[in-house]
């Protein structure tokens, strides 16, 4: 090919896409043992950290819209992991709290980050935290840069 910038192997987006698929495949059996999907796991992580949150707060922190979040929370509530209640002072606001079962699930999930980290950054001596930190910092920089542009880079570079 006369333009190496258009080779699939040179595309950062393809590497990120492939990595995302591999990470989801690694998470799937670990989360299945807990009865969670990956989006449900993210909700649980947020609630384990914060204790409770509004639906809007969860949407904001996870980058999901209410059309995605509401059915997700409904399934989690039917599985007795969370409870949703409307705030008396503002009926439009729904507060999400962990149930006792949701709180107890945290202990069963403690091994997941280390297992994923070991899969991704393992060495003969075990988990390599420096590789994890480097990747996290690189991804954070990329996310900040893309978020700051909000699509403007794509709009201004269109040669047509």
HUUR-V957784 format. One record per residue. N is the residue number from 1. PSI is psi in whole degrees, 0 to 359 (NA if undefined). Layout:
BEGIN
((N	PSI) (N	PSI))
END
This chain:
BEGIN
((1	143) (2	350) (3	95) (4	341) (5	343) (6	7) (7	137) (8	318) (9	345) (10	4) (11	120) (12	319) (13	324) (14	322) (15	317) (16	317) (17	314) (18	320) (19	316) (20	317) (21	318) (22	320) (23	316) (24	323) (25	324) (26	322) (27	326) (28	307) (29	327) (30	317) (31	326) (32	324) (33	336) (34	355) (35	27) (36	149) (37	170) (38	313) (39	323) (40	322) (41	319) (42	319) (43	315) (44	317) (45	315) (46	318) (47	325) (48	326) (49	315) (50	339) (51	313) (52	163) (53	156) (54	162) (55	317) (56	321) (57	318) (58	317) (59	316) (60	311) (61	329) (62	354) (63	33) (64	157) (65	166) (66	333) (67	333) (68	318) (69	318) (70	310) (71	328) (72	313) (73	325) (74	316) (75	320) (76	324) (77	320) (78	338) (79	7) (80	32) (81	328) (82	164) (83	138) (84	135) (85	146) (86	139) (87	131) (88	325) (89	344) (90	95) (91	341) (92	340) (93	126) (94	126) (95	136) (96	127) (97	152) (98	145) (99	175) (100	322) (101	320) (102	321) (103	317) (104	331) (105	336) (106	318) (107	321) (108	341) (109	352) (110	328) (111	344) (112	309) (113	319) (114	321) (115	316) (116	316) (117	318) (118	321) (119	318) (120	324) (121	18) (122	152) (123	180) (124	332) (125	359) (126	202) (127	134) (128	95) (129	333) (130	321) (131	320) (132	312) (133	317) (134	314) (135	315) (136	316) (137	320) (138	314) (139	320) (140	317) (141	317) (142	317) (143	318) (144	315) (145	316) (146	320) (147	323) (148	330) (149	336) (150	44) (151	354) (152	327) (153	315) (154	321) (155	329) (156	345) (157	5) (158	114) (159	351) (160	NA))
END
